[in-house]
């Protein structure tokens, strides 16, 4: 009996080693892709295009596509939302700065960009793999699903935009934000007045 258990344990050691090596290599390349957001998103766009072409040519798997759309919408809401909700913060007494003299609080996302990208890429890969199994090809009238998803998207984005307007935050920042006051106080800027 011990010989059988010993053989099973010996057989599982190379599999565990391979899985560990694969996990390390995958994490290494994932870490190396972090400072290259444009390349990462172009890769995700390519994966999404392959998925869309597969669904288009098969003419099926609309439920999978609908589920993928709902999942991406959920990720988008997390990406556009602040980490600390101002509605809950207002109940605690603390709030976002509304005047220039208030303390500056940078916008921190609930779902960071890298995790947003990684989750979307994984979702497209899983949905693509699901198209190879006929059990997921449930016959539905896809225009109804599309209309329902569009209505859901519009209502959700309307609510999110109203939240942004109410609490005066913008979830996008391109480049480093510099105020005019910081420029004038900078030691590298010298103002000389000739009389």
Beta strands, then each sheet from edge to edge (+ up, - down):
end
